[in-house]
Amino acid sequence: MFKTRLISGILLVIVAFATIFYGGDVLFATLLAVSLIGLMELYRAVQIEKSFLGAVGYLGVAVYYALLRFDRKENILMLAILLLVAIMAVYVFSFPKYVSEQVTTAFFGVFYVAVMLSYIYQTRLLDEGLYLVGLVFLCSWGCDTCAYCVGVLIGKHKMAPRLSPKKSVEGAVGGLLGAALLGALYALAIRKWGGANARWEIYALICFVGGMISMVGDLAASAIKRNHDIKDYGKLIPGHGGILDRFDSVIFTAPVIYYLASAMA
């Protein structure tokens, strides 16, 4: 199991950084596909993944990404309102087929999965976005890996025992410090080989803050799964479950990195 998880994890990182390197429509199409699959996994938890209600959510994701691709972000609020109206129309005209939790998840899922993940693409579009977008994964996957290693070695105090019994306070601290260190080293590497003027203290701070947010994303995904008594969202990635199992923390760090990078530019 460990070997499968390790190999699939390495392949996932390679695919992620390859699409980020190419950027543009390659990254856009990849994120659109990831968002739709992730949304389907979330909808599966409330049993609407193959319903007309779910189809409205998928359509909302497609329209959102179209607005993003053609730089019409000023229409996103209107899309949100129209999407809510459409979802509520399905709810009332098919009543009592759906319950309120399914309806709220249909609307919430579009923003929780698709909108949040789209900030990877938006970060890539920033000045020096090729380097900045790497911070999204350093904050999430880097923090998670460091937290796991420190937790295994010295973890004693449970952080959220009812939600995630294996996570410890020591692991969380180690994850944050590890993410900050990775951010600083990443900045130094960029200055040396990338030719960009990346400040190590800024990158370390961004990764530290992003690491804190990534833990919220990780625990939030765990809470949803526990509420619906499921171990993994899917089986798409060997050893890692589904898209949401692997991108649960990335979902939260992507917009944080985008706004922090924009503010500190």
C-alpha positions in Angstrom: 0.0 0.0 0.0 2.8 2.4 0.9 4.6 1.7 -2.4 1.4 2.3 -4.4 0.8 5.5 -2.5 4.3 6.7 -3.0 4.4 6.0 -6.8 1.0 7.5 -7.4 2.0 10.5 -5.3 5.1 11.0 -7.4 3.2 10.7 -10.6 0.6 13.2 -9.3 3.3 15.7 -8.5 4.8 15.3 -12.0 1.5 15.8 -13.7 0.7 18.8 -11.6 3.9 20.6 -12.2 3.9 19.7 -15.9 0.5 21.3 -16.4 1.6 24.3 -14.3 4.7 24.7 -16.4 2.8 24.8 -19.7 0.1 27.0 -18.1 -2.5 28.6 -20.5 -5.1 26.3 -22.0 -3.4 23.1 -20.8 -3.7 24.2 -17.1 -7.1 25.6 -17.8 -8.5 22.4 -19.3 -6.8 20.3 -16.6 -8.4 22.3 -13.8 -11.8 22.3 -15.4 -11.6 18.5 -15.6 -10.3 18.2 -12.0 -13.1 20.6 -10.8 -15.8 18.5 -12.5 -14.5 15.3 -11.2 -14.1 16.7 -7.7 -17.7 18.1 -7.8 -19.0 14.7 -8.9 -17.2 13.2 -5.9 -18.8 15.7 -3.5 -22.2 15.2 -5.1 -21.8 11.4 -4.7 -21.6 11.9 -0.9 -25.2 13.3 -1.0 -26.4 11.1 -3.9 -27.0 13.7 -6.5 -24.0 13.0 -8.8 -26.3 11.5 -11.6 -29.4 13.7 -11.0 -30.7 16.7 -12.8 -29.8 18.8 -9.7 -26.2 17.7 -10.1 -26.3 18.5 -13.8 -27.2 22.1 -13.0 -24.1 22.2 -10.8 -21.9 20.8 -13.5 -23.3 23.4 -15.9 -22.6 26.2 -13.4 -18.9 25.0 -13.3 -18.6 25.1 -17.1 -20.1 28.6 -17.3 -17.9 29.8 -14.5 -14.7 28.6 -16.2 -15.9 30.1 -19.5 -16.2 33.5 -17.8 -12.8 33.0 -16.4 -11.2 32.0 -19.7 -12.6 34.9 -21.6 -11.9 37.4 -18.8 -15.5 38.2 -17.9 -15.0 37.9 -14.1 -17.4 40.9 -13.6 -20.3 38.5 -14.4 -19.4 35.9 -11.8 -21.8 37.4 -9.2 -24.6 37.3 -11.7 -23.8 33.7 -12.4 -23.9 32.9 -8.7 -27.4 34.4 -8.5 -28.7 32.6 -11.6 -27.2 29.4 -10.4 -29.0 29.7 -7.0 -32.3 30.5 -8.8 -31.8 27.5 -11.1 -31.0 25.1 -8.3 -34.0 26.3 -6.2 -36.2 26.0 -9.3 -35.2 22.3 -9.6 -35.9 21.9 -5.9 -39.4 23.3 -5.8 -40.6 21.9 -9.2 -39.5 18.4 -8.3 -40.4 18.5 -4.7 -40.1 16.3 -2.7 -37.5 14.4 -4.7 -34.6 16.3 -3.1 -34.0 17.3 0.5 -32.5 20.6 1.6 -29.0 19.2 2.3 -28.8 18.0 -1.3 -29.9 21.4 -2.6 -27.4 23.4 -0.5 -24.6 21.0 -1.4 -25.4 21.5 -5.1 -24.9 25.2 -4.8 -22.1 25.1 -2.2 -20.1 22.5 -4.2 -19.6 24.8 -7.2 -17.8 27.3 -5.1 -16.1 24.9 -2.7 -14.5 22.8 -5.5 -14.5 24.7 -8.8 -14.2 28.3 -7.8 -11.5 27.6 -5.2 -9.4 25.4 -7.4 -9.6 27.9 -10.3 -7.3 30.2 -8.2 -4.5 27.9 -9.3 -5.1 29.1 -12.9 -5.5 32.7 -11.7 -2.3 32.6 -9.7 -0.5 31.2 -12.8 -1.6 34.3 -14.7 0.0 36.7 -12.3 3.4 38.3 -12.9 5.9 35.6 -12.0 2.9 33.3 -11.7 5.1 30.3 -12.9 6.9 30.6 -9.6 4.1 31.8 -7.3 1.8 28.9 -8.2 4.3 26.5 -6.8 3.6 28.0 -3.3 0.0 26.5 -3.5 1.4 23.0 -3.4 4.3 23.8 -1.0 1.7 25.1 1.5 -0.6 22.2 1.1 1.2 19.0 0.2 4.5 20.3 1.8 2.8 21.1 5.1 0.9 17.9 5.1 4.0 15.8 4.5 6.0 17.6 7.2 3.2 17.4 9.6 2.9 13.6 9.0 6.6 13.0 9.5 6.8 15.1 12.7 3.6 13.6 14.0 4.9 10.1 13.5 8.2 10.9 15.3 7.1 13.0 18.3 3.3 13.5 18.1 1.7 13.0 21.5 -1.1 15.6 21.9 -4.2 15.1 19.7 -5.2 18.1 17.7 -8.8 17.1 16.7 -9.3 13.6 18.2 -12.9 13.2 17.2 -12.4 14.4 13.7 -8.9 13.1 12.8 -7.4 11.0 15.6 -4.0 10.7 14.0 -3.3 14.4 13.7 -1.3 15.9 16.6 -0.4 19.4 17.8 3.3 18.6 17.4 2.6 17.5 13.8 0.7 20.7 13.1 3.6 22.9 14.4 6.1 20.8 12.4 4.0 21.1 9.3 3.8 24.9 9.6 7.6 25.3 10.2 8.3 22.8 7.5 6.1 24.7 5.0 7.9 28.0 5.9 11.3 26.4 5.4 10.2 24.9 2.1 9.0 28.4 1.0 12.3 30.0 2.0 14.3 27.3 0.2 12.1 27.6 -2.9 12.7 31.4 -3.0 16.4 30.9 -2.8 16.3 28.3 -5.6 14.3 30.7 -7.8 16.8 33.5 -7.2 19.6 31.2 -8.1 18.2 29.3 -11.1 15.0 31.1 -12.1 16.2 34.6 -12.5 13.3 36.0 -10.5 13.8 38.3 -7.5 12.0 36.2 -4.9 12.4 37.2 -1.3 12.8 34.2 1.0 11.2 35.9 4.0 8.0 36.7 2.0 7.8 33.2 0.5 8.3 31.7 4.0 5.5 33.9 5.5 3.2 33.0 2.6 3.8 29.3 3.1 3.4 29.6 6.9 0.0 31.3 6.5 -1.0 29.0 3.7 -0.1 26.0 5.8 -2.5 27.1 8.5 -5.3 27.4 6.0 -4.4 24.1 4.4 -5.0 22.4 7.7 -8.5 23.8 7.8 -9.1 22.5 4.3 -7.9 19.0 5.3 -10.0 18.9 8.4 -13.1 20.3 6.6 -12.9 17.4 4.0 -12.6 14.9 6.9 -15.6 16.4 8.6 -17.7 16.1 5.4 -16.6 12.4 5.0 -17.4 11.6 8.7 -20.8 13.2 8.4 -21.6 10.9 5.5 -19.7 7.9 6.8 -17.3 7.5 3.9 -13.6 6.7 4.0 -12.6 8.3 0.7 -14.4 10.5 -1.9 -13.4 8.2 -4.7 -10.8 5.7 -6.0 -9.4 7.8 -8.9 -5.9 8.1 -7.6 -4.4 4.8 -6.3 -3.4 5.0 -2.7 -4.9 8.5 -2.4 -8.6 8.1 -3.0 -10.4 10.6 -5.1 -9.6 14.1 -6.4 -11.0 15.7 -3.2 -9.0 13.4 -1.0 -5.8 14.7 -2.6 -6.8 18.3 -3.2 -8.7 19.0 0.0 -6.0 21.3 1.3 -5.1 22.7 -2.1 -8.7 23.9 -2.4 -8.2 26.3 0.5 -4.6 27.3 -0.1 -5.1 28.3 -3.8 -7.2 31.5 -3.2 -5.1 32.4 -0.1 -1.8 32.3 -2.1 -3.4 34.3 -4.9 -4.5 37.1 -2.7 -1.3 37.1 -0.5 0.9 37.1 -3.6 -1.2 39.9 -5.1 -1.0 42.0 -1.9 2.8 41.4 -1.5 3.7 42.0 -5.1 
